[in-house]
């Protein structure tokens, strides 16, 4: 029994979500191999070989794999799939994009957003925005899994010494091409990896206010910035800041929700945070039902006070 | 150009579901059901493409119980031209739905399939990608912008860290994210008109698809409860608790 983890990377570095996925793969119980499919990605493959617990790294390199197009990456995984009992992807935008394609081509069901490995064929996963936890069993020969990273600790990024094996790269499908990418540039920690998150809701009232009020607090705490769907829809914050059922799922040490009422869809994305602080002037706001510390007050005065007090 | 829009009937997004006491699932008896919000965005996008003159016919399709006709009527009230119900009482999992849709793609030959990225009940986020794979089509998932030009569609996707644009050869599959559009309100005259639009009912067997579930749900449980905390008096008390008790800052 061997599991294959599909690495998330930018050709130079392995992204953090890969490490949590390796932990999930190890919990299944067999050897863990990692696939690095990219272009000029030798550095990423070398980094993958350092991950503790990984016994082999497969490195497929071609221009067709440079941008992670789902059609090509899925074809690459299919070419290697026969040797594996489990194929695991991080449940990130790219993992979610590719995994179902692989599952369908293998004619197997997929287990999405797995938060716990019970046994080699039985897993836990949240449904209904995390309002219920299903224990599910797959009868398929190959288990295709996306791993919710907040459910598993990251494997150590160093300490391993796996062999890197080059494998033949899959051909370009010819049906899709990469046009461009607008990446939000930020010196802040990545939202899903941050230890502290400062998150804002519609109560901030405008994009300017959102940044003016929350940025000093995030700066002071070295925190990532997040937002509710309402704030993103209103244009106060970029789309990739959205925390919730269909946005980012986060579990930092400290989550500060300012002016967020706490719709179930938002709670689904952050309720596994270690400590939740809610700042809201509405005493009935549902966010107070999960917050360890609630501050029932006007955020426009409380947040600057908090910055001053830290 | 023809567009196929698969839609799903789910527990309304405002309902907080309860886990059944016997642990067999969630209680959805007497709960409000609606069209999956992402699918509503998909229908709206198809209608906008028709209003722009890019699309000539919109076919809404759903797979599930007879009552799912309701959301097909809703889709037609938004602007779909006709609808197909693949009727079954079997619990449908994404792979089975993707196979049913693949059979309909073969039959109807749409140039574009637009559907929600995820259903808010099982939160799987699989069907669109599976359909694309089975039909050997390119995919543009989590779309926040869709532009059809000639025999290509450019899809701007919401990804971790920002936005990404891919160009796909038609026919293609697109799955919608929240910011693609804001669906219109359905008006009474359009609801009346939708009643007269054609709705065809077929069975999975008519499409030659085996829909037997592959994944067995052993139990469904409540998530661990998170106790509501305390409200602190002021900022100073908050800082003190975070520093000294929680030790997170």
Interface residues (C-beta under 8 A of the other chain):
Chain A: X67 X69 X70 X71 X74 X92 X93 X94 X96 X97 X98 X99 X100 X101 X102 X103 X104 X105 X107 X108 X109 X110 X111 X112 X113 X122 X126 X127 X128 X129 X130 X131 X132 X133 X134 X135 X136 X137 X138 X139 X140 X173 X174 X175 X176 X177 X178 X179 X180 X181 X182 X183 X184 X190 X192 X196 X221 X229 X232 X233 X238 X239 X240 X242 X245 X246 X248 X253 X254 X264 X265 X271 X274 X275 X276 X277 X288 X289 X290 X291 X292 X293 X294 X295 X296 X297 X302 X305 X306 X309 X310
Chain B: X11 X13 X16 X17 X19 X26 X38 X93 X94 X95 X98 X117 X118 X120 X121 X122 X123 X124 X125 X126 X127 X128 X129 X130 X131 X132 X133 X134 X137 X138 X139 X140 X141 X142 X144 X154 X157 X158 X159 X160 X161 X162 X163 X164 X165 X166 X167 X168 X169 X172 X177 X178 X179 X214 X215 X216 X217 X218 X219 X220 X221 X222 X223 X226 X228 X229 X230 X231 X232 X234 X235 X236 X238 X239 X241 X242 X246 X248 X249
